[in-house]
Amino acid sequence: MGPIVTAATYAALPKDVIILHVESGPRPQAEDAFAAGHLPGARLVDRDTLTSAPMGPGDGRHPLPTPDAFAAALAEAGVGPDATVLAYDRCAGVDAARLVYLLRVLGQRAALLDGGLQGYTDTLETGPSPAVEPVERAPIPWPDDLVEAAVVAAHIAEAGVVLDARSGERYRGEDEPLDPVAGHIPGAVNAPFAQNLDAEGHFRAPPKLHARFSDLGVDQDTIVYCGSGVTAAHELLAIEHAGLGLPRLYVGSWSQWCRSDRPIATGEQP
């Protein structure tokens, strides 16, 4: 199963696929948004509760949950280790991509619905999220695909490719709305994730994505970061969709790097 499911291939999915509607933000607002319209059979999950832990000293804004916590949250949502998952959101995959990426690096079948809720053309369901029966799910240790700052620094020192998936303004240090210091990791190349989408919020065709990332020297050993390890997952799925493998995520991303004593760069990339 590839990382992206389009509207054209949605109807061909097996009937036992678990559909997860991913929301971020306060739970009451998430429940209201879900109740107003969702894919038939979907279950509501919270991005931050499911895919992140509370921020602690030395962390980025969205640190990984422990393997135990991740497994327990999925089990509570009725997602067993052998399930196939289709996740979507209301923002072109920005919220749902991190869940899909984490499942895929753990070896589970999971995909993102191209275009999100807005890309679904059939009749939506309304009403609250259905009650589901919890399942058994054992924790799996996080793999080496999820890297720390020291690995990023060593990779750059060895001329490895590191992509910054944030906007050009944030990369250059002209604007930083979320973190205490503006700029980017020295040696990183700017590749805004939004440029992987067309004007309607759909992923560009794989050949176009392949050309974009090949020109940047991307391969499966590449490391991708963003502000807090969320939108970088969206770029990682775009890279896999392009046929270039599934690279690595710097989970702490800029929000962790800029809170340390590591070097910081601003301006255009060399």
Disulfide bonds with the S-S distance in Angstrom:
none
